[in-house]
């Protein structure tokens, strides 16, 4: 059963996933730039896998190629789940 895709749940999963990928939790915010957090395309692929496992939402390369901030990733997951 997939986790409820509320903004709060998605934010928690994304933040936890980014911490797993090596980001310091105190650097995380919706406004944080992926570039500033040193999140590269490989990290985004891993994050997309976490999202798919948790919420059943598939993020493709085209979906995330223009995403610049953590908040945009969260909003994208919520939008695709809706």
PDB file of N, CA, C and O in Angstrom:
ATOM      1  N   UNK A   1       0.853  -1.192   0.000  1.00  0.00           N
ATOM      2  CA  UNK A   1       0.000   0.000   0.000  1.00  0.00           C
ATOM      3  C   UNK A   1       0.893   1.248   0.000  1.00  0.00           C
ATOM      4  O   UNK A   1       1.764   1.402   0.856  1.00  0.00           O
ATOM      5  N   UNK A   2       0.663   2.114  -0.954  1.00  0.00           N
ATOM      6  CA  UNK A   2       1.473   3.327  -1.065  1.00  0.00           C
ATOM      7  C   UNK A   2       1.114   4.307   0.053  1.00  0.00           C
ATOM      8  O   UNK A   2      -0.025   4.364   0.515  1.00  0.00           O
ATOM      9  N   UNK A   3       2.094   5.052   0.459  1.00  0.00           N
ATOM     10  CA  UNK A   3       1.900   6.081   1.476  1.00  0.00           C
ATOM     11  C   UNK A   3       1.021   7.192   0.910  1.00  0.00           C
ATOM     12  O   UNK A   3       1.081   7.490  -0.283  1.00  0.00           O
ATOM     13  N   UNK A   4       0.206   7.803   1.767  1.00  0.00           N
ATOM     14  CA  UNK A   4      -0.627   8.936   1.387  1.00  0.00           C
ATOM     15  C   UNK A   4       0.240  10.049   0.805  1.00  0.00           C
ATOM     16  O   UNK A   4       1.243  10.445   1.399  1.00  0.00           O
ATOM     17  N   UNK A   5      -0.161  10.548  -0.371  1.00  0.00           N
ATOM     18  CA  UNK A   5       0.658  11.541  -1.056  1.00  0.00           C
ATOM     19  C   UNK A   5       0.223  12.954  -0.668  1.00  0.00           C
ATOM     20  O   UNK A   5      -0.252  13.720  -1.506  1.00  0.00           O
ATOM     21  N   UNK A   6       0.391  13.284   0.597  1.00  0.00           N
ATOM     22  CA  UNK A   6       0.159  14.660   1.027  1.00  0.00           C
ATOM     23  C   UNK A   6       1.482  15.401   0.901  1.00  0.00           C
ATOM     24  O   UNK A   6       2.550  14.789   0.879  1.00  0.00           O
ATOM     25  N   UNK A   7       1.399  16.699   0.821  1.00  0.00           N
ATOM     26  CA  UNK A   7       2.624  17.499   0.716  1.00  0.00           C
ATOM     27  C   UNK A   7       3.551  17.218   1.893  1.00  0.00           C
ATOM     28  O   UNK A   7       4.764  17.113   1.715  1.00  0.00           O
ATOM     29  N   UNK A   8       2.989  17.095   3.092  1.00  0.00           N
ATOM     30  CA  UNK A   8       3.832  16.835   4.275  1.00  0.00           C
ATOM     31  C   UNK A   8       4.552  15.497   4.167  1.00  0.00           C
ATOM     32  O   UNK A   8       5.745  15.405   4.458  1.00  0.00           O
ATOM     33  N   UNK A   9       3.824  14.452   3.747  1.00  0.00           N
ATOM     34  CA  UNK A   9       4.440  13.129   3.614  1.00  0.00           C
ATOM     35  C   UNK A   9       5.524  13.136   2.542  1.00  0.00           C
ATOM     36  O   UNK A   9       6.604  12.580   2.738  1.00  0.00           O
ATOM     37  N   UNK A  10       5.227  13.771   1.408  1.00  0.00           N
ATOM     38  CA  UNK A  10       6.206  13.824   0.318  1.00  0.00           C
ATOM     39  C   UNK A  10       7.444  14.591   0.782  1.00  0.00           C
ATOM     40  O   UNK A  10       8.571  14.177   0.513  1.00  0.00           O
ATOM     41  N   UNK A  11       7.234  15.700   1.473  1.00  0.00           N
ATOM     42  CA  UNK A  11       8.368  16.489   1.963  1.00  0.00           C
ATOM     43  C   UNK A  11       9.241  15.648   2.888  1.00  0.00           C
ATOM     44  O   UNK A  11      10.467  15.675   2.776  1.00  0.00           O
ATOM     45  N   UNK A  12       8.629  14.910   3.790  1.00  0.00           N
ATOM     46  CA  UNK A  12       9.391  14.074   4.720  1.00  0.00           C
ATOM     47  C   UNK A  12      10.208  13.020   3.969  1.00  0.00           C
ATOM     48  O   UNK A  12      11.388  12.827   4.262  1.00  0.00           O
ATOM     49  N   UNK A  13       9.588  12.341   3.007  1.00  0.00           N
ATOM     50  CA  UNK A  13      10.280  11.292   2.248  1.00  0.00           C
ATOM     51  C   UNK A  13      11.422  11.883   1.416  1.00  0.00           C
ATOM     52  O   UNK A  13      12.513  11.315   1.362  1.00  0.00           O
ATOM     53  N   UNK A  14      11.168  13.019   0.772  1.00  0.00           N
ATOM     54  CA  UNK A  14      12.203  13.665  -0.043  1.00  0.00           C
ATOM     55  C   UNK A  14      13.362  14.115   0.857  1.00  0.00           C
ATOM     56  O   UNK A  14      14.527  13.877   0.537  1.00  0.00           O
ATOM     57  N   UNK A  15      13.038  14.765   1.986  1.00  0.00           N
ATOM     58  CA  UNK A  15      14.099  15.212   2.900  1.00  0.00           C
ATOM     59  C   UNK A  15      14.896  14.008   3.399  1.00  0.00           C
ATOM     60  O   UNK A  15      16.126  14.039   3.397  1.00  0.00           O
ATOM     61  N   UNK A  16      14.208  12.947   3.827  1.00  0.00           N
ATOM     62  CA  UNK A  16      14.902  11.747   4.308  1.00  0.00           C
ATOM     63  C   UNK A  16      15.771  11.146   3.204  1.00  0.00           C
ATOM     64  O   UNK A  16      16.902  10.729   3.453  1.00  0.00           O
ATOM     65  N   UNK A  17      15.239  11.106   1.992  1.00  0.00           N
ATOM     66  CA  UNK A  17      15.992  10.565   0.863  1.00  0.00           C
ATOM     67  C   UNK A  17      17.243  11.374   0.579  1.00  0.00           C
ATOM     68  O   UNK A  17      18.307  10.813   0.316  1.00  0.00           O
ATOM     69  N   UNK A  18      17.116  12.701   0.633  1.00  0.00           N
ATOM     70  CA  UNK A  18      18.281  13.554   0.392  1.00  0.00           C
ATOM     71  C   UNK A  18      19.330  13.385   1.484  1.00  0.00           C
ATOM     72  O   UNK A  18      20.528  13.435   1.204  1.00  0.00           O
ATOM     73  N   UNK A  19      18.895  13.186   2.716  1.00  0.00           N
ATOM     74  CA  UNK A  19      19.842  12.929   3.807  1.00  0.00           C
ATOM     75  C   UNK A  19      20.573  11.612   3.547  1.00  0.00           C
ATOM     76  O   UNK A  19      21.784  11.518   3.746  1.00  0.00           O
ATOM     77  N   UNK A  20      19.826  10.595   3.099  1.00  0.00           N
ATOM     78  CA  UNK A  20      20.465   9.310   2.749  1.00  0.00           C
ATOM     79  C   UNK A  20      21.517   9.497   1.665  1.00  0.00           C
ATOM     80  O   UNK A  20      22.531   8.800   1.651  1.00  0.00           O
ATOM     81  N   UNK A  21      21.277  10.437   0.760  1.00  0.00           N
ATOM     82  CA  UNK A  21      22.209  10.679  -0.336  1.00  0.00           C
ATOM     83  C   UNK A  21      23.367  11.580   0.071  1.00  0.00           C
ATOM     84  O   UNK A  21      24.233  11.894  -0.746  1.00  0.00           O
ATOM     85  N   UNK A  22      23.382  12.002   1.352  1.00  0.00           N
ATOM     86  CA  UNK A  22      24.543  12.725   1.856  1.00  0.00           C
ATOM     87  C   UNK A  22      24.326  14.199   2.142  1.00  0.00           C
ATOM     88  O   UNK A  22      25.270  14.894   2.517  1.00  0.00           O
ATOM     89  N   UNK A  23      23.109  14.694   1.975  1.00  0.00           N
ATOM     90  CA  UNK A  23      22.826  16.098   2.272  1.00  0.00           C
ATOM     91  C   UNK A  23      22.657  16.270   3.779  1.00  0.00           C
ATOM     92  O   UNK A  23      22.066  15.417   4.442  1.00  0.00           O
ATOM     93  N   UNK A  24      23.169  17.359   4.312  1.00  0.00           N
ATOM     94  CA  UNK A  24      22.976  17.659   5.724  1.00  0.00           C
ATOM     95  C   UNK A  24      21.534  18.118   5.937  1.00  0.00           C
ATOM     96  O   UNK A  24      21.042  18.972   5.201  1.00  0.00           O
ATOM     97  N   UNK A  25      20.860  17.561   6.932  1.00  0.00           N
ATOM     98  CA  UNK A  25      19.452  17.893   7.157  1.00  0.00           C
ATOM     99  C   UNK A  25      19.254  19.398   7.388  1.00  0.00           C
ATOM    100  O   UNK A  25      18.239  19.957   6.972  1.00  0.00           O
ATOM    101  N   UNK A  26      20.213  20.052   8.048  1.00  0.00           N
ATOM    102  CA  UNK A  26      20.022  21.478   8.325  1.00  0.00           C
ATOM    103  C   UNK A  26      20.159  22.352   7.072  1.00  0.00           C
ATOM    104  O   UNK A  26      19.891  23.552   7.129  1.00  0.00           O
ATOM    105  N   UNK A  27      20.569  21.770   5.955  1.00  0.00           N
ATOM    106  CA  UNK A  27      20.628  22.505   4.690  1.00  0.00           C
ATOM    107  C   UNK A  27      19.299  22.414   3.936  1.00  0.00           C
ATOM    108  O   UNK A  27      19.086  23.143   2.967  1.00  0.00           O
ATOM    109  N   UNK A  28      18.413  21.529   4.372  1.00  0.00           N
ATOM    110  CA  UNK A  28      17.210  21.256   3.613  1.00  0.00           C
ATOM    111  C   UNK A  28      16.095  22.252   3.907  1.00  0.00           C
ATOM    112  O   UNK A  28      15.795  22.567   5.058  1.00  0.00           O
ATOM    113  N   UNK A  29      15.499  22.729   2.835  1.00  0.00           N
ATOM    114  CA  UNK A  29      14.294  23.537   2.903  1.00  0.00           C
ATOM    115  C   UNK A  29      13.644  23.442   1.531  1.00  0.00           C
ATOM    116  O   UNK A  29      14.273  22.987   0.575  1.00  0.00           O
ATOM    117  N   UNK A  30      12.395  23.866   1.429  1.00  0.00           N
ATOM    118  CA  UNK A  30      11.732  23.851   0.123  1.00  0.00           C
ATOM    119  C   UNK A  30      12.445  24.776  -0.861  1.00  0.00           C
ATOM    120  O   UNK A  30      12.422  24.546  -2.070  1.00  0.00           O
ATOM    121  N   UNK A  31      13.082  25.832  -0.326  1.00  0.00           N
ATOM    122  CA  UNK A  31      13.734  26.820  -1.197  1.00  0.00           C
ATOM    123  C   UNK A  31      15.144  26.402  -1.599  1.00  0.00           C
ATOM    124  O   UNK A  31      15.735  27.007  -2.493  1.00  0.00           O
ATOM    125  N   UNK A  32      15.688  25.375  -0.948  1.00  0.00           N
ATOM    126  CA  UNK A  32      17.068  24.964  -1.214  1.00  0.00           C
ATOM    127  C   UNK A  32      17.228  24.530  -2.674  1.00  0.00           C
ATOM    128  O   UNK A  32      16.442  23.740  -3.197  1.00  0.00           O
ATOM    129  N   UNK A  33      18.252  25.062  -3.302  1.00  0.00           N
ATOM    130  CA  UNK A  33      18.548  24.714  -4.695  1.00  0.00           C
ATOM    131  C   UNK A  33      19.251  23.353  -4.747  1.00  0.00           C
ATOM    132  O   UNK A  33      20.143  23.065  -3.949  1.00  0.00           O
ATOM    133  N   UNK A  34      18.825  22.529  -5.706  1.00  0.00           N
ATOM    134  CA  UNK A  34      19.455  21.215  -5.867  1.00  0.00           C
ATOM    135  C   UNK A  34      20.948  21.377  -6.166  1.00  0.00           C
ATOM    136  O   UNK A  34      21.778  20.596  -5.699  1.00  0.00           O
ATOM    137  N   UNK A  35      21.267  22.393  -6.941  1.00  0.00           N
ATOM    138  CA  UNK A  35      22.670  22.641  -7.276  1.00  0.00           C
ATOM    139  C   UNK A  35      23.465  22.981  -6.018  1.00  0.00           C
ATOM    140  O   UNK A  35      24.565  22.465  -5.819  1.00  0.00           O
ATOM    141  N   UNK A  36      22.911  23.846  -5.170  1.00  0.00           N
ATOM    142  CA  UNK A  36      23.610  24.216  -3.929  1.00  0.00           C
ATOM    143  C   UNK A  36      23.798  23.008  -3.012  1.00  0.00           C
ATOM    144  O   UNK A  36      24.784  22.922  -2.280  1.00  0.00           O
ATOM    145  N   UNK A  37      22.837  22.070  -3.060  1.00  0.00           N
ATOM    146  CA  UNK A  37      22.926  20.872  -2.227  1.00  0.00           C
ATOM    147  C   UNK A  37      23.810  19.796  -2.856  1.00  0.00           C
ATOM    148  O   UNK A  37      24.016  18.727  -2.281  1.00  0.00           O
ATOM    149  N   UNK A  38      24.336  20.102  -4.065  1.00  0.00           N
ATOM    150  CA  UNK A  38      25.212  19.170  -4.772  1.00  0.00           C
ATOM    151  C   UNK A  38      24.454  17.909  -5.201  1.00  0.00           C
ATOM    152  O   UNK A  38      25.016  16.813  -5.207  1.00  0.00           O
ATOM    153  N   UNK A  39      23.184  18.070  -5.556  1.00  0.00           N
ATOM    154  CA  UNK A  39      22.370  16.952  -6.043  1.00  0.00           C
ATOM    155  C   UNK A  39      22.548  16.881  -7.550  1.00  0.00           C
ATOM    156  O   UNK A  39      22.184  17.812  -8.268  1.00  0.00           O
ATOM    157  N   UNK A  40      23.107  15.774  -8.031  1.00  0.00           N
ATOM    158  CA  UNK A  40      23.314  15.627  -9.469  1.00  0.00           C
ATOM    159  C   UNK A  40      22.251  14.697 -10.065  1.00  0.00           C
ATOM    160  O   UNK A  40      21.354  14.233  -9.362  1.00  0.00           O
ATOM    161  N   UNK A  41      22.365  14.434 -11.359  1.00  0.00           N
ATOM    162  CA  UNK A  41      21.337  13.633 -12.037  1.00  0.00           C
ATOM    163  C   UNK A  41      21.270  12.209 -11.479  1.00  0.00           C
ATOM    164  O   UNK A  41      20.193  11.616 -11.435  1.00  0.00           O
ATOM    165  N   UNK A  42      22.398  11.661 -11.058  1.00  0.00           N
ATOM    166  CA  UNK A  42      22.393  10.323 -10.471  1.00  0.00           C
ATOM    167  C   UNK A  42      21.638  10.323  -9.140  1.00  0.00           C
ATOM    168  O   UNK A  42      20.879   9.399  -8.848  1.00  0.00           O
ATOM    169  N   UNK A  43      21.854  11.370  -8.337  1.00  0.00           N
ATOM    170  CA  UNK A  43      21.115  11.501  -7.078  1.00  0.00           C
ATOM    171  C   UNK A  43      19.617  11.612  -7.347  1.00  0.00           C
ATOM    172  O   UNK A  43      18.808  11.037  -6.619  1.00  0.00           O
ATOM    173  N   UNK A  44      19.248  12.354  -8.396  1.00  0.00           N
ATOM    174  CA  UNK A  44      17.825  12.496  -8.735  1.00  0.00           C
ATOM    175  C   UNK A  44      17.218  11.161  -9.144  1.00  0.00           C
ATOM    176  O   UNK A  44      16.062  10.880  -8.827  1.00  0.00           O
ATOM    177  N   UNK A  45      17.991  10.338  -9.846  1.00  0.00           N
ATOM    178  CA  UNK A  45      17.507   9.002 -10.220  1.00  0.00           C
ATOM    179  C   UNK A  45      17.251   8.178  -8.952  1.00  0.00           C
ATOM    180  O   UNK A  45      16.226   7.505  -8.841  1.00  0.00           O
ATOM    181  N   UNK A  46      18.179   8.234  -8.008  1.00  0.00           N
ATOM    182  CA  UNK A  46      17.999   7.498  -6.750  1.00  0.00           C
ATOM    183  C   UNK A  46      16.801   8.037  -5.973  1.00  0.00           C
ATOM    184  O   UNK A  46      16.032   7.268  -5.396  1.00  0.00           O
ATOM    185  N   UNK A  47      16.648   9.356  -5.961  1.00  0.00           N
ATOM    186  CA  UNK A  47      15.520   9.975  -5.276  1.00  0.00           C
ATOM    187  C   UNK A  47      14.201   9.573  -5.949  1.00  0.00           C
ATOM    188  O   UNK A  47      13.205   9.314  -5.273  1.00  0.00           O
ATOM    189  N   UNK A  48      14.206   9.526  -7.270  1.00  0.00           N
ATOM    190  CA  UNK A  48      13.006   9.105  -8.007  1.00  0.00           C
ATOM    191  C   UNK A  48      12.629   7.670  -7.643  1.00  0.00           C
ATOM    192  O   UNK A  48      11.445   7.345  -7.560  1.00  0.00           O
ATOM    193  N   UNK A  49      13.616   6.820  -7.428  1.00  0.00           N
ATOM    194  CA  UNK A  49      13.347   5.431  -7.039  1.00  0.00           C
ATOM    195  C   UNK A  49      12.716   5.377  -5.652  1.00  0.00           C
ATOM    196  O   UNK A  49      11.783   4.608  -5.420  1.00  0.00           O
ATOM    197  N   UNK A  50      13.224   6.192  -4.731  1.00  0.00           N
ATOM    198  CA  UNK A  50      12.652   6.264  -3.387  1.00  0.00           C
ATOM    199  C   UNK A  50      11.191   6.708  -3.472  1.00  0.00           C
ATOM    200  O   UNK A  50      10.322   6.134  -2.816  1.00  0.00           O
ATOM    201  N   UNK A  51      10.931   7.726  -4.281  1.00  0.00           N
ATOM    202  CA  UNK A  51       9.569   8.254  -4.453  1.00  0.00           C
ATOM    203  C   UNK A  51       8.653   7.176  -5.033  1.00  0.00           C
ATOM    204  O   UNK A  51       7.523   6.997  -4.578  1.00  0.00           O
ATOM    205  N   UNK A  52       9.154   6.462  -6.042  1.00  0.00           N
ATOM    206  CA  UNK A  52       8.335   5.417  -6.655  1.00  0.00           C
ATOM    207  C   UNK A  52       8.033   4.296  -5.664  1.00  0.00           C
ATOM    208  O   UNK A  52       6.906   3.802  -5.608  1.00  0.00           O
ATOM    209  N   UNK A  53       9.035   3.895  -4.884  1.00  0.00           N
ATOM    210  CA  UNK A  53       8.831   2.838  -3.885  1.00  0.00           C
ATOM    211  C   UNK A  53       7.823   3.272  -2.823  1.00  0.00           C
ATOM    212  O   UNK A  53       6.987   2.481  -2.386  1.00  0.00           O
ATOM    213  N   UNK A  54       7.913   4.529  -2.418  1.00  0.00           N
ATOM    214  CA  UNK A  54       7.099   5.019  -1.304  1.00  0.00           C
ATOM    215  C   UNK A  54       5.677   5.390  -1.727  1.00  0.00           C
ATOM    216  O   UNK A  54       4.714   5.102  -1.017  1.00  0.00           O
ATOM    217  N   UNK A  55       5.557   6.033  -2.895  1.00  0.00           N
ATOM    218  CA  UNK A  55       4.268   6.598  -3.300  1.00  0.00           C
ATOM    219  C   UNK A  55       3.695   5.991  -4.582  1.00  0.00           C
ATOM    220  O   UNK A  55       2.548   6.264  -4.937  1.00  0.00           O
ATOM    221  N   UNK A  56       4.485   5.171  -5.276  1.00  0.00           N
ATOM    222  CA  UNK A  56       4.020   4.620  -6.544  1.00  0.00           C
ATOM    223  C   UNK A  56       3.962   5.657  -7.650  1.00  0.00           C
ATOM    224  O   UNK A  56       3.260   5.468  -8.643  1.00  0.00           O
ATOM    225  N   UNK A  57       4.696   6.755  -7.487  1.00  0.00           N
ATOM    226  CA  UNK A  57       4.734   7.833  -8.478  1.00  0.00           C
ATOM    227  C   UNK A  57       6.043   7.716  -9.245  1.00  0.00           C
ATOM    228  O   UNK A  57       7.123   7.726  -8.654  1.00  0.00           O
ATOM    229  N   UNK A  58       5.938   7.606 -10.562  1.00  0.00           N
ATOM    230  CA  UNK A  58       7.134   7.448 -11.383  1.00  0.00           C
ATOM    231  C   UNK A  58       7.586   8.805 -11.912  1.00  0.00           C
ATOM    232  O   UNK A  58       6.815   9.515 -12.558  1.00  0.00           O
ATOM    233  N   UNK A  59       8.826   9.159 -11.636  1.00  0.00           N
ATOM    234  CA  UNK A  59       9.413  10.388 -12.164  1.00  0.00           C
ATOM    235  C   UNK A  59      10.391  10.010 -13.269  1.00  0.00           C
ATOM    236  O   UNK A  59      11.318   9.230 -13.053  1.00  0.00           O
ATOM    237  N   UNK A  60      10.175  10.566 -14.438  1.00  0.00           N
ATOM    238  CA  UNK A  60      11.088  10.308 -15.559  1.00  0.00           C
ATOM    239  C   UNK A  60      12.086  11.466 -15.672  1.00  0.00           C
ATOM    240  O   UNK A  60      11.921  12.521 -15.059  1.00  0.00           O
ATOM    241  N   UNK A  61      13.106  11.236 -16.463  1.00  0.00           N
ATOM    242  CA  UNK A  61      14.122  12.271 -16.673  1.00  0.00           C
ATOM    243  C   UNK A  61      13.526  13.575 -17.159  1.00  0.00           C
ATOM    244  O   UNK A  61      13.933  14.649 -16.716  1.00  0.00           O
ATOM    245  N   UNK A  62      12.553  13.491 -18.078  1.00  0.00           N
ATOM    246  CA  UNK A  62      11.909  14.699 -18.591  1.00  0.00           C
ATOM    247  C   UNK A  62      11.168  15.451 -17.495  1.00  0.00           C
ATOM    248  O   UNK A  62      11.074  16.678 -17.529  1.00  0.00           O
ATOM    249  N   UNK A  63      10.642  14.707 -16.520  1.00  0.00           N
ATOM    250  CA  UNK A  63       9.895  15.341 -15.428  1.00  0.00           C
ATOM    251  C   UNK A  63      10.799  16.200 -14.553  1.00  0.00           C
ATOM    252  O   UNK A  63      10.401  17.272 -14.096  1.00  0.00           O
ATOM    253  N   UNK A  64      12.005  15.724 -14.328  1.00  0.00           N
ATOM    254  CA  UNK A  64      12.877  16.389 -13.349  1.00  0.00           C
ATOM    255  C   UNK A  64      13.966  17.252 -13.972  1.00  0.00           C
ATOM    256  O   UNK A  64      14.716  17.904 -13.244  1.00  0.00           O
ATOM    257  N   UNK A  65      14.075  17.275 -15.296  1.00  0.00           N
ATOM    258  CA  UNK A  65      15.201  17.977 -15.908  1.00  0.00           C
ATOM    259  C   UNK A  65      15.193  19.487 -15.643  1.00  0.00           C
ATOM    260  O   UNK A  65      16.252  20.115 -15.625  1.00  0.00           O
ATOM    261  N   UNK A  66      14.008  20.074 -15.436  1.00  0.00           N
ATOM    262  CA  UNK A  66      13.934  21.518 -15.205  1.00  0.00           C
ATOM    263  C   UNK A  66      13.716  21.882 -13.738  1.00  0.00           C
ATOM    264  O   UNK A  66      13.536  23.052 -13.400  1.00  0.00           O
ATOM    265  N   UNK A  67      13.735  20.875 -12.877  1.00  0.00           N
ATOM    266  CA  UNK A  67      13.497  21.111 -11.451  1.00  0.00           C
ATOM    267  C   UNK A  67      14.757  21.703 -10.831  1.00  0.00           C
ATOM    268  O   UNK A  67      15.860  21.188 -11.014  1.00  0.00           O
ATOM    269  N   UNK A  68      14.571  22.798 -10.093  1.00  0.00           N
ATOM    270  CA  UNK A  68      15.730  23.525  -9.540  1.00  0.00           C
ATOM    271  C   UNK A  68      15.800  23.490  -8.017  1.00  0.00           C
ATOM    272  O   UNK A  68      16.885  23.615  -7.449  1.00  0.00           O
ATOM    273  N   UNK A  69      14.657  23.321  -7.346  1.00  0.00           N
ATOM    274  CA  UNK A  69      14.664  23.385  -5.884  1.00  0.00           C
ATOM    275  C   UNK A  69      14.009  22.138  -5.290  1.00  0.00           C
ATOM    276  O   UNK A  69      13.299  21.400  -5.973  1.00  0.00           O
ATOM    277  N   UNK A  70      14.265  21.930  -4.013  1.00  0.00           N
ATOM    278  CA  UNK A  70      13.650  20.811  -3.293  1.00  0.00           C
ATOM    279  C   UNK A  70      12.123  20.945  -3.332  1.00  0.00           C
ATOM    280  O   UNK A  70      11.416  19.955  -3.525  1.00  0.00           O
ATOM    281  N   UNK A  71      11.623  22.154  -3.151  1.00  0.00           N
ATOM    282  CA  UNK A  71      10.179  22.381  -3.182  1.00  0.00           C
ATOM    283  C   UNK A  71       9.559  22.003  -4.520  1.00  0.00           C
ATOM    284  O   UNK A  71       8.448  21.475  -4.562  1.00  0.00           O
ATOM    285  N   UNK A  72      10.268  22.269  -5.612  1.00  0.00           N
ATOM    286  CA  UNK A  72       9.762  21.902  -6.938  1.00  0.00           C
ATOM    287  C   UNK A  72       9.677  20.385  -7.081  1.00  0.00           C
ATOM    288  O   UNK A  72       8.751  19.876  -7.712  1.00  0.00           O
ATOM    289  N   UNK A  73      10.626  19.664  -6.508  1.00  0.00           N
ATOM    290  CA  UNK A  73      10.572  18.199  -6.537  1.00  0.00           C
ATOM    291  C   UNK A  73       9.338  17.719  -5.762  1.00  0.00           C
ATOM    292  O   UNK A  73       8.597  16.857  -6.234  1.00  0.00           O
ATOM    293  N   UNK A  74       9.130  18.279  -4.583  1.00  0.00           N
ATOM    294  CA  UNK A  74       7.973  17.905  -3.747  1.00  0.00           C
ATOM    295  C   UNK A  74       6.675  18.184  -4.496  1.00  0.00           C
ATOM    296  O   UNK A  74       5.800  17.321  -4.561  1.00  0.00           O
ATOM    297  N   UNK A  75       6.545  19.389  -5.064  1.00  0.00           N
ATOM    298  CA  UNK A  75       5.322  19.754  -5.782  1.00  0.00           C
ATOM    299  C   UNK A  75       5.103  18.864  -6.999  1.00  0.00           C
ATOM    300  O   UNK A  75       3.962  18.535  -7.326  1.00  0.00           O
ATOM    301  N   UNK A  76       6.172  18.473  -7.667  1.00  0.00           N
ATOM    302  CA  UNK A  76       6.075  17.606  -8.828  1.00  0.00           C
ATOM    303  C   UNK A  76       5.506  16.228  -8.431  1.00  0.00           C
ATOM    304  O   UNK A  76       4.630  15.691  -9.108  1.00  0.00           O
ATOM    305  N   UNK A  77       6.013  15.682  -7.344  1.00  0.00           N
ATOM    306  CA  UNK A  77       5.530  14.375  -6.869  1.00  0.00           C
ATOM    307  C   UNK A  77       4.041  14.462  -6.511  1.00  0.00           C
ATOM    308  O   UNK A  77       3.255  13.592  -6.886  1.00  0.00           O
ATOM    309  N   UNK A  78       3.668  15.506  -5.792  1.00  0.00           N
ATOM    310  CA  UNK A  78       2.260  15.674  -5.390  1.00  0.00           C
ATOM    311  C   UNK A  78       1.377  15.823  -6.632  1.00  0.00           C
ATOM    312  O   UNK A  78       0.304  15.224  -6.712  1.00  0.00           O
ATOM    313  N   UNK A  79       1.834  16.622  -7.596  1.00  0.00           N
ATOM    314  CA  UNK A  79       1.052  16.851  -8.821  1.00  0.00           C
ATOM    315  C   UNK A  79       0.890  15.553  -9.621  1.00  0.00           C
ATOM    316  O   UNK A  79      -0.202  15.257 -10.107  1.00  0.00           O
ATOM    317  N   UNK A  80       1.961  14.787  -9.757  1.00  0.00           N
ATOM    318  CA  UNK A  80       1.897  13.542 -10.533  1.00  0.00           C
ATOM    319  C   UNK A  80       1.046  12.485  -9.845  1.00  0.00           C
ATOM    320  O   UNK A  80       0.464  11.621 -10.501  1.00  0.00           O
ATOM    321  N   UNK A  81       0.979  12.557  -8.541  1.00  0.00           N
ATOM    322  CA  UNK A  81       0.175  11.581  -7.797  1.00  0.00           C
ATOM    323  C   UNK A  81      -1.314  11.881  -7.904  1.00  0.00           C
ATOM    324  O   UNK A  81      -2.158  10.989  -7.815  1.00  0.00           O
ATOM    325  N   UNK A  82      -1.614  13.186  -8.100  1.00  0.00           N
ATOM    326  CA  UNK A  82      -3.008  13.621  -8.138  1.00  0.00           C
ATOM    327  C   UNK A  82      -3.637  13.168  -9.365  1.00  0.00           C
ATOM    328  O   UNK A  82      -4.818  13.434  -9.588  1.00  0.00           O
TER     329      UNK A  82
END
